[in-house]
């Protein structure tokens, strides 16, 4: 009798382990870096508090940005008022080389997710500083890469370019592997290992090669454009008005490339990946992913 009871318990365990509810419980969080919504809020609050403390120790004022403001900065990526994402990509690609000015995010005009994520009060603090202090302020806040804001790094899931107090704060909250350029969201790892997605990636690589682009995954494209822009602008430190004719020509060429590759990447994403990814996520979380 006891063995029958144990067998029934084992069978029930197996059924539960393979149920959608168990899979949903075991799956990574749906937010950036595999976090749950609650974890994301806590991480943002902890990072911002640490940035404020670090800046204070450097002799500067920085007001910790709340979750909603950082989220606004993340949501501003590839967005302009009255412009759809598709139209944005058609005109500006990823908004990297096409929107490049070489100015600090606090002085950006128009499109700037980094500026939005810093919050209006921190932008005012920066703008009220003398020019010499502005340089020291941003060196303390960002290190060498003045465009590597926390909100932008969080949205792109790439903290590898962060520096200064931003890096110091991120290191206190996020895991070491999450700070590497090679980091990959655990949810994306599961999705990419699905046979349906592997087949889609093979098709993607073939189509991209025929279009003249050498990429094997859509997530690689934006990072490659960013790396090319960094190489051209020394990490975003050369204002566009100080560029040589050769640099301006290279920038214009990169802008054209960015638009073409971004449009093709977006087109294949909608055609090949989105339906498959949504289906896999539904199975992972046993609900429609919004």
ABEGO torsion letter per residue (X at the ends): XAAAAAAAAAAAAAAAAABAAAAAAABBBABBGGBBAAAAAAAAAAAAAAAAAAAAAAGBBBBBBBAAAAAAAAAABGBBBGBBAAAAAAAAEAGBAAABAGBBAAABBEBBAAAAAAEAAAAAAAAABBAAAAAAAAAAAAEABAABBAAAAAAAGBAAABBEAAAAAAAAABBAAAABAABBBAAAAAAAABAAAAAAAAAAAAAAAAAGBBBABAAAAAAAAAAAAAAAAGGGABBAAABBAAAAAAAAAAAAAAAAAAAAAAAAAAAAAAAAAAAAAAAAAGBBBX
